Amino acid sequence: MRKTLFAFTLLISSISFAQQEIKVDIADALALKTLDISYEYYLSDQSSIGISALFNFEGKGSDFRYNEDRMITPFFRHYFTTEAKWNFFGEGWFGLNFGEKEINNGGNTTYKDYTDGALGIGIGSKYTSAGGLTIDVHGGLGRNMFGSDSPIIVPRVGIGVGYSF
């Protein structure tokens, strides 16, 4: 029992003293009626893990929208610089995405639900102020791996604004 309590206490204390960050993709929210919220946990000065949740509120009849209605994306980032202000990074991610694919049958348009997983990579840059404000600009592409009814390419782009604590 003591060993379990000690391990639990050590885990909680390491999480509470590590740098963490929460942000919202402001470009998607303003331009595409899409909410993309991310949480990032720093493992060291040069690496972090995180998760993003994307919710698409744009109508199907709009000129441009993401194909995905919802997407959960765990990611790993490696920072190439450790400067105090601007850091460049590369990331690998897996996006579990859900949506509807448009199917044209002789003039009739129907939609078929799909669920798929995309494996992708990306690059970006992040500004961190002394007060904790962060601005993250990133872009990347992934490929859906499992379904035949889903789009082939999955984008991951954005401008995130958040707070580091």
DRENVEXLUM-937373 format. One record per residue: x, y, z of N, C-alpha, C, CB in turn; residue number from 1. Coordinates in Angstrom, 1 decimal. Atoms other than C-alpha are relative to their C-alpha. Glycine has a CB too. Layout:
BEGIN
X:Y:Z:X:Y:Z:X:Y:Z:X:Y:Z:NUM
...
END
This chain:
BEGIN
0.8:-1.2:0.0:0.0:0.0:0.0:0.9:1.3:0.0:-0.9:0.0:1.2:1
-0.8:-1.2:0.0:2.8:2.4:0.8:0.7:0.3:-1.3:1.1:-0.2:1.1:2
-0.6:-0.2:1.3:4.5:1.8:-2.5:-1.0:0.6:-1.0:0.6:-1.4:-0.5:3
1.0:-0.6:0.9:1.3:2.5:-4.4:-0.3:1.4:0.3:-1.3:-0.9:0.1:4
0.3:-1.4:-0.4:0.6:5.7:-2.4:1.2:0.8:-0.4:-0.2:0.0:1.5:5
-1.2:-0.8:0.4:4.2:6.8:-3.0:0.1:0.2:-1.5:1.3:-0.7:0.4:6
0.0:-0.1:1.5:4.0:6.1:-6.8:-1.1:1.0:-0.5:-0.2:-1.4:-0.6:7
1.1:-1.0:0.3:0.6:8.0:-7.0:0.4:1.4:0.3:-1.2:-0.4:0.7:8
-0.5:-1.4:-0.4:2.1:11.0:-5.1:1.0:0.5:-0.9:0.5:-0.1:1.5:9
-1.0:-0.4:0.9:5.1:11.1:-7.3:-0.5:0.3:-1.4:1.1:-1.2:-0.2:10
0.6:-0.2:1.3:3.0:10.9:-10.5:-0.8:1.4:0.1:-1.0:-1.1:-0.3:11
0.7:-1.2:-0.1:0.7:13.7:-9.3:0.9:1.3:0.1:-1.0:0.0:1.2:12
-0.9:-1.2:-0.2:3.6:16.0:-8.2:0.7:0.3:-1.3:0.9:-0.3:1.1:13
-0.7:-0.3:1.3:5.4:15.5:-11.5:-0.9:0.7:-1.0:0.5:-1.3:-0.6:14
1.0:-0.6:0.9:2.2:16.4:-13.4:-0.2:1.5:0.4:-1.3:-0.8:-0.1:15
0.4:-1.4:-0.4:1.5:19.5:-11.3:1.1:1.0:-0.2:-0.4:-0.1:1.5:16
-1.1:-1.0:0.2:5.0:21.0:-11.7:0.4:0.0:-1.5:1.1:-0.5:0.8:17
-0.4:0.0:1.4:5.3:20.3:-15.5:-0.7:1.1:-0.7:-0.3:-1.4:-0.7:18
0.7:-1.1:0.7:4.5:23.0:-18.0:-1.1:-0.6:-0.9:1.1:0.7:-0.9:19
1.2:0.4:0.8:1.1:22.6:-19.6:-0.6:1.2:-0.8:-1.1:-0.6:1.0:20
0.5:-1.1:0.9:-0.8:24.6:-22.2:-1.4:-0.4:-0.5:1.0:0.3:-1.1:21
1.3:0.2:0.6:-4.4:25.0:-23.4:-0.2:1.1:-1.0:-1.1:0.0:1.1:22
0.2:-1.1:1.0:-5.3:26.8:-26.6:-1.2:-0.3:-0.9:1.3:0.1:-0.9:23
1.1:0.0:1.0:-8.0:27.5:-29.2:0.5:0.4:-1.3:-1.2:0.8:0.5:24
-0.4:-0.3:1.3:-7.5:27.5:-32.9:-0.9:1.2:-0.5:-0.1:-1.2:-1.0:25
0.8:-1.2:0.3:-8.6:31.1:-33.6:-0.4:0.1:-1.5:0.7:1.2:0.5:26
0.2:-0.1:1.4:-8.3:30.9:-37.4:-1.2:-0.9:-0.4:1.3:-0.4:-0.8:27
1.2:0.9:0.3:-10.7:27.9:-37.7:-1.3:0.6:0.6:0.3:-1.4:0.6:28
1.3:-0.6:-0.6:-13.2:29.6:-35.3:-0.5:1.2:-0.8:0.3:0.4:1.4:29
0.5:-1.2:0.7:-13.3:32.8:-37.3:-0.3:-0.2:-1.4:1.0:1.1:0.1:30
0.2:0.2:1.5:-13.0:31.6:-40.9:-0.9:-1.1:-0.4:1.3:-0.2:-0.6:31
0.7:1.2:0.4:-14.7:28.2:-40.9:-1.1:-0.5:0.9:1.0:-1.1:-0.2:32
1.0:0.4:-1.0:-17.1:28.0:-37.9:0.4:-1.4:0.5:-1.4:0.0:-0.7:33
-0.5:1.3:-0.5:-15.0:25.2:-36.5:0.7:0.3:1.3:1.0:-0.7:-1.0:34
-0.6:-0.1:-1.3:-13.9:24.8:-32.9:1.0:-1.1:0.2:-1.1:-0.1:1.2:35
-1.1:0.9:-0.2:-10.5:23.2:-32.3:0.7:0.4:1.3:1.0:0.1:-1.2:36
-0.6:-0.2:-1.3:-9.3:23.0:-28.7:1.1:-1.0:0.2:-1.1:-0.1:1.1:37
-1.1:0.9:-0.3:-5.9:21.6:-27.7:0.5:0.1:1.4:1.1:0.3:-1.0:38
-0.7:0.0:-1.2:-4.1:20.6:-24.6:1.3:-0.6:-0.2:-0.8:-0.9:1.1:39
-1.4:0.5:0.2:-0.3:20.1:-24.5:0.7:-0.1:1.3:0.7:1.0:-1.0:40
-0.8:0.3:-1.2:1.9:18.6:-21.8:1.4:-0.2:-0.4:-0.6:-1.2:0.8:41
-1.4:0.0:0.3:5.6:19.2:-21.9:0.7:-1.1:0.8:0.7:1.3:0.3:42
-0.8:1.1:-0.6:7.8:16.1:-21.3:1.4:0.5:0.4:0.1:-1.2:-0.9:43
-1.3:-0.7:-0.2:11.0:18.2:-21.5:0.0:1.3:-0.7:1.2:-0.9:-0.5:44
0.0:-1.2:0.7:12.2:21.4:-23.0:-0.2:-0.2:-1.5:1.4:0.7:0.2:45
0.0:0.2:1.5:12.3:19.8:-26.5:-1.1:-0.9:-0.4:1.3:-0.5:-0.4:46
1.0:0.9:0.5:9.3:17.4:-26.5:-1.3:0.2:0.8:0.5:-1.4:0.1:47
1.3:-0.1:-0.7:5.6:17.4:-25.6:-1.0:-1.0:-0.7:-0.6:1.5:-0.1:48
1.1:0.8:0.5:2.5:15.3:-26.1:-1.3:0.8:0.2:-0.1:-1.4:0.7:49
1.2:-0.7:-0.1:-1.0:16.6:-26.5:-1.2:-0.7:-0.7:0.1:1.4:-0.5:50
1.2:0.5:0.7:-4.5:16.1:-27.8:-0.9:1.2:-0.4:-0.8:-0.9:1.0:51
0.8:-1.0:0.5:-6.8:18.2:-29.9:-1.4:-0.6:-0.3:0.6:0.6:-1.3:52
1.4:0.4:0.3:-10.6:18.0:-30.4:-0.6:1.1:-0.9:-0.9:-0.1:1.3:53
0.5:-0.9:1.0:-12.1:19.5:-33.5:-1.5:-0.3:-0.2:0.7:-0.2:-1.4:54
1.5:0.1:0.2:-15.9:20.2:-33.9:-0.3:0.9:-1.2:-0.8:0.3:1.3:55
0.3:-0.8:1.2:-17.1:21.4:-37.3:-1.5:0.4:0.0:0.3:-0.8:-1.3:56
1.3:-0.5:0.0:-20.2:23.6:-37.3:-0.4:0.6:-1.3:-0.2:1.0:1.1:57
0.3:-0.5:1.3:-20.0:24.7:-40.9:-1.0:-0.9:-0.8:1.3:0.2:-0.8:58
1.1:0.7:0.8:-23.0:23.7:-43.1:0.6:-0.7:-1.2:-1.1:0.9:-0.4:59
-0.5:0.8:1.2:-22.6:21.1:-45.9:0.0:0.8:-1.3:-0.8:-1.3:-0.1:60
0.1:-0.7:1.2:-23.6:23.6:-48.5:1.0:1.2:-0.2:-1.4:0.6:-0.1:61
-1.0:-1.2:0.1:-20.7:26.1:-47.8:1.0:-0.3:-1.1:0.6:0.2:1.3:62
-1.0:0.1:1.1:-18.0:26.7:-50.4:1.2:-0.8:0.5:0.4:1.4:-0.5:63
-1.2:0.7:-0.5:-15.2:25.5:-48.2:-0.2:-0.4:1.5:1.3:0.9:-0.1:64
0.1:0.6:-1.3:-15.3:23.3:-45.1:0.9:-1.2:0.1:-1.5:-0.3:0.4:65
-0.7:1.3:-0.2:-13.4:20.5:-43.5:-0.9:-1.1:-0.3:0.5:-0.1:1.5:66
0.8:1.2:0.3:-14.6:17.1:-44.6:-0.5:-0.6:1.4:0.8:-1.0:-0.8:67
0.3:0.6:-1.3:-14.5:15.9:-40.9:-1.0:0.8:0.7:1.3:-0.1:0.8:68
0.9:-0.6:-0.9:-17.4:16.7:-38.7:0.6:0.1:1.4:-1.4:-0.7:0.1:69
-0.7:0.1:-1.3:-15.4:15.7:-35.6:1.3:-0.7:-0.2:-0.9:-0.7:1.1:70
-1.3:0.7:0.0:-11.8:14.7:-35.0:0.7:0.1:1.3:0.9:0.6:-1.2:71
-0.8:0.0:-1.2:-9.8:13.7:-32.0:1.4:-0.4:-0.4:-0.6:-1.1:1.1:72
-1.3:0.2:0.5:-6.1:14.0:-32.5:1.1:0.1:1.1:0.3:1.1:-1.0:73
-1.2:0.0:-0.9:-3.3:12.9:-30.1:1.2:0.3:-0.9:0.1:-1.4:0.7:74
-1.2:-0.4:0.8:0.1:14.3:-31.2:1.2:0.0:0.9:-0.2:1.4:-0.6:75
-1.4:-0.1:-0.6:3.8:14.3:-30.3:0.7:1.1:-0.7:0.7:-1.4:0.0:76
-0.8:-1.1:0.6:5.9:17.4:-30.9:1.4:0.0:0.5:-0.6:1.4:0.4:77
-1.5:-0.2:-0.4:9.7:17.8:-30.9:0.4:1.4:-0.4:0.9:-1.1:-0.8:78
-0.4:-1.4:0.2:11.0:21.3:-30.6:1.4:0.0:-0.4:-0.3:0.9:1.2:79
-1.4:0.0:0.5:14.1:22.0:-32.6:0.8:1.1:0.7:0.0:0.2:-1.5:80
-0.7:-1.1:-0.7:15.0:25.2:-30.7:-0.6:0.1:1.4:-0.2:1.4:-0.7:81
0.5:-0.1:-1.4:14.7:26.0:-27.0:0.1:1.5:0.4:0.8:-0.9:1.0:82
-0.1:-1.4:-0.3:14.8:29.8:-27.2:-1.3:0.4:0.8:0.0:0.9:-1.3:83
1.1:-0.4:-0.9:12.5:31.7:-24.8:-1.2:0.5:-0.8:0.5:1.1:0.9:84
1.2:-0.6:0.7:10.3:33.4:-27.5:-0.5:-0.9:-1.1:0.5:1.3:-0.5:85
0.5:0.8:1.2:10.1:31.4:-30.8:0.6:-1.3:0.0:0.3:0.8:-1.3:86
-0.5:1.3:0.1:10.4:27.7:-31.1:-0.6:-0.7:-1.2:-0.4:-0.8:1.3:87
0.4:0.7:1.2:10.2:25.6:-34.3:-0.2:-1.5:0.4:1.0:0.2:-1.2:88
0.3:1.4:-0.4:8.7:22.1:-34.1:-0.4:-0.8:-1.2:-1.0:0.0:1.1:89
0.6:1.0:0.9:7.8:19.0:-36.0:-0.9:-0.9:0.8:1.1:-0.8:-0.7:90
1.0:0.8:-0.8:4.9:16.8:-35.0:-0.4:-1.2:-0.8:-1.2:0.9:0.4:91
0.7:1.2:0.5:3.5:13.4:-35.6:-1.3:-0.1:0.7:0.9:-1.3:0.1:92
1.4:0.0:-0.6:-0.2:12.8:-35.1:-0.8:-1.2:-0.6:-0.7:1.3:-0.2:93
1.0:1.0:0.4:-3.0:10.3:-35.4:-1.4:0.6:0.2:0.1:-1.4:0.7:94
1.3:-0.6:-0.1:-6.5:11.7:-36.1:-1.1:-0.9:-0.2:-0.1:1.2:-1.0:95
1.2:0.8:0.1:-9.6:9.7:-35.4:-1.1:0.9:-0.4:-0.3:-0.8:1.4:96
0.9:-0.9:0.5:-12.1:11.4:-37.6:-1.3:-0.6:-0.4:0.6:0.7:-1.2:97
1.3:0.4:0.3:-15.8:11.2:-38.2:-0.7:1.0:-0.9:-0.9:-0.2:1.3:98
0.7:-1.0:0.9:-17.9:12.7:-41.0:-1.0:-0.7:-0.9:1.0:0.7:-0.8:99
0.9:0.6:1.0:-20.2:12.1:-44.0:0.6:0.3:-1.3:-1.4:0.7:0.1:100
-0.5:-0.1:1.3:-19.0:11.5:-47.5:-1.2:0.2:-1.0:0.9:-1.2:-0.4:101
1.0:-0.3:1.0:-21.1:12.9:-50.4:0.1:-1.1:-1.1:0.1:1.4:-0.6:102
0.0:1.0:1.1:-22.2:10.2:-52.9:-1.1:0.4:-1.0:-0.4:-1.4:0.6:103
0.9:-0.4:1.0:-23.8:11.1:-56.2:-0.5:-1.3:-0.8:0.7:1.0:-1.0:104
0.6:1.2:0.7:-26.2:8.4:-57.6:-1.0:0.5:-1.1:-0.7:-0.9:1.0:105
0.8:-0.4:1.1:-27.5:9.5:-61.0:-0.9:1.3:0.3:-0.9:-1.1:-0.4:106
0.7:-1.2:-0.3:-28.5:13.0:-59.9:-0.5:0.1:1.5:-1.1:0.1:-0.9:107
0.3:0.0:-1.4:-29.4:12.0:-56.3:1.2:0.1:0.8:-0.8:-1.2:0.4:108
-1.1:-0.1:-0.9:-27.0:13.2:-53.7:-0.4:-0.5:1.4:0.4:1.5:0.1:109
0.2:0.6:-1.3:-26.8:11.1:-50.5:1.3:0.2:0.8:-0.5:-1.5:-0.1:110
-1.2:0.0:-0.8:-24.4:11.1:-47.6:0.1:-1.3:0.8:-0.1:1.2:1.0:111
-0.3:1.2:-0.7:-22.7:8.1:-46.0:0.9:0.3:1.1:0.5:-1.1:-0.9:112
-0.8:-0.2:-1.1:-21.3:8.2:-42.5:1.3:-0.8:-0.1:-0.7:-0.3:1.3:113
-1.2:0.8:-0.1:-17.7:7.2:-42.0:0.8:0.3:1.3:0.9:0.4:-1.2:114
-0.9:-0.2:-1.1:-15.2:6.8:-39.2:1.4:-0.6:-0.5:-0.5:-0.8:1.3:115
-1.4:0.4:0.5:-11.4:6.6:-40.0:1.1:0.5:0.8:0.2:0.4:-1.5:116
-1.2:-0.5:-0.8:-8.0:7.1:-38.6:1.1:0.5:-1.0:0.6:-1.1:0.9:117
-1.0:-0.6:0.9:-5.4:9.4:-40.3:1.3:0.1:0.8:-0.4:1.4:-0.5:118
-1.3:-0.1:-0.5:-1.7:9.2:-39.7:0.7:1.2:-0.7:0.9:-1.3:-0.2:119
-0.5:-1.2:0.7:0.1:12.5:-40.4:1.2:0.6:0.7:-1.1:1.0:-0.1:120
-1.1:-0.8:-0.5:3.0:14.8:-39.9:-0.2:1.5:-0.2:1.4:-0.4:-0.6:121
0.2:-1.5:0.2:3.3:18.6:-39.6:1.2:0.7:0.6:-1.2:0.4:0.7:122
-1.0:-0.9:-0.5:5.6:21.5:-38.9:-0.7:1.3:0.6:1.1:0.3:-1.0:123
0.6:-1.3:-0.5:5.1:24.8:-37.1:1.0:0.8:0.9:-1.2:-0.3:0.8:124
-0.8:-0.8:-0.8:6.4:27.5:-34.9:-0.9:0.5:1.2:0.6:1.2:-0.8:125
0.8:-0.4:-1.2:5.3:28.7:-31.4:0.7:1.2:0.7:-0.3:-1.2:1.0:126
-0.5:-1.1:-0.8:5.7:32.0:-29.6:-0.5:-0.1:1.4:-0.4:1.4:-0.7:127
0.4:0.0:-1.4:5.6:32.0:-25.8:0.5:1.2:0.7:0.5:-1.3:0.7:128
-0.4:-1.2:-0.7:5.6:35.2:-23.8:0.3:-0.3:1.4:-1.2:1.1:-0.1:129
-0.4:0.2:-1.4:6.9:35.6:-20.3:-1.2:-0.2:0.9:0.9:1.1:0.5:130
1.3:0.0:-0.8:3.3:36.0:-19.0:-0.8:-1.3:-0.3:-0.8:1.2:-0.3:131
0.7:1.3:0.2:2.2:32.6:-20.5:-0.8:0.0:-1.3:-0.9:-0.2:1.1:132
0.7:0.0:1.2:0.5:33.8:-23.7:0.8:-0.8:-1.1:-0.3:1.4:-0.5:133
-0.6:0.7:1.1:1.2:31.4:-26.6:-0.8:0.2:-1.3:0.0:-1.5:0.3:134
0.6:0.0:1.3:0.6:31.7:-30.3:0.7:-1.1:-0.8:0.2:1.5:-0.7:135
-0.4:1.2:0.7:1.0:28.6:-32.4:-0.4:0.0:-1.4:-0.4:-1.3:0.8:136
0.4:0.1:1.4:1.1:28.4:-36.2:0.6:-1.3:-0.5:0.6:1.3:-0.8:137
-0.4:1.4:0.5:1.2:24.9:-37.7:-0.8:-0.4:-1.2:-0.1:-1.0:1.1:138
0.6:0.6:1.2:0.4:22.9:-40.8:0.5:-1.4:-0.2:0.2:0.9:-1.2:139
-0.4:1.4:0.3:0.4:19.3:-41.8:-1.0:-0.7:-0.8:0.4:-0.7:1.3:140
0.9:0.9:0.8:-1.2:16.5:-43.8:0.1:-1.4:0.5:0.3:0.1:-1.5:141
0.0:1.4:-0.3:-2.3:13.1:-43.0:-0.8:-0.8:-1.0:-0.7:-0.2:1.4:142
0.7:0.9:0.9:-3.8:10.1:-44.8:-0.8:-0.9:0.8:1.0:-0.8:-0.9:143
0.9:1.0:-0.6:-6.8:8.1:-43.8:0.4:-1.4:-0.4:-1.5:0.2:-0.4:144
-0.6:1.3:0.2:-5.7:4.5:-43.4:-1.0:-1.1:-0.1:0.9:-0.2:1.1:145
0.8:1.2:-0.2:-8.7:2.2:-42.8:-1.2:-0.1:-0.9:-0.3:-0.1:1.4:146
1.3:0.1:0.6:-11.9:3.1:-44.6:0.1:0.3:-1.5:-1.0:1.0:0.6:147
0.1:-0.3:1.5:-12.9:3.3:-48.3:-1.0:1.1:-0.2:-0.4:-1.3:-0.8:148
1.1:-1.0:0.1:-15.8:5.7:-47.7:0.5:1.4:0.5:-1.2:-0.4:0.7:149
-0.5:-1.3:-0.6:-13.6:8.5:-46.1:0.9:0.7:-1.0:0.7:-0.3:1.3:150
-0.9:-0.7:0.8:-11.6:11.2:-47.8:1.4:-0.5:0.2:0.0:1.6:0.3:151
-1.3:0.5:-0.1:-8.0:10.3:-48.5:0.9:0.9:0.8:0.6:-0.2:-1.4:152
-0.9:-0.9:-0.6:-6.2:13.4:-47.3:-0.8:0.7:1.2:0.5:1.1:-1.0:153
0.5:-0.7:-1.2:-6.8:15.0:-43.8:1.0:1.1:0.3:-0.2:-1.0:1.2:154
-0.9:-1.1:-0.4:-5.4:18.5:-43.2:0.0:0.2:1.5:-0.4:1.3:-0.8:155
-0.1:-0.5:-1.4:-4.2:19.8:-39.8:0.7:1.3:-0.1:0.7:-1.1:0.9:156
-0.6:-1.3:0.1:-3.6:23.5:-40.0:-0.7:0.9:1.0:-0.2:0.6:-1.5:157
0.6:-1.0:-0.9:-4.2:26.4:-37.7:0.9:1.0:0.6:-0.6:-0.8:1.1:158
-0.7:-1.0:-0.8:-3.3:29.4:-35.6:-0.6:-0.1:1.3:-0.1:1.5:-0.7:159
0.6:0.2:-1.3:-3.8:28.6:-32.0:0.5:1.1:1.0:0.5:-1.3:0.6:160
-0.3:-1.0:-1.0:-3.9:31.2:-29.2:-0.4:-0.6:1.4:-0.8:1.4:-0.2:161
0.3:0.7:-1.3:-3.6:29.9:-25.6:0.8:0.6:1.1:0.3:-1.4:-0.2:162
-0.7:-0.4:-1.2:-2.1:30.1:-22.2:0.8:-1.2:0.5:-1.1:0.4:1.1:163
-0.9:1.0:-0.6:0.8:28.2:-20.7:0.1:0.2:1.5:1.4:0.1:-0.7:164
0.0:-0.1:-1.5:0.8:27.4:-17.0:0.9:-1.1:0.6:-1.4:-0.1:0.5:165
END
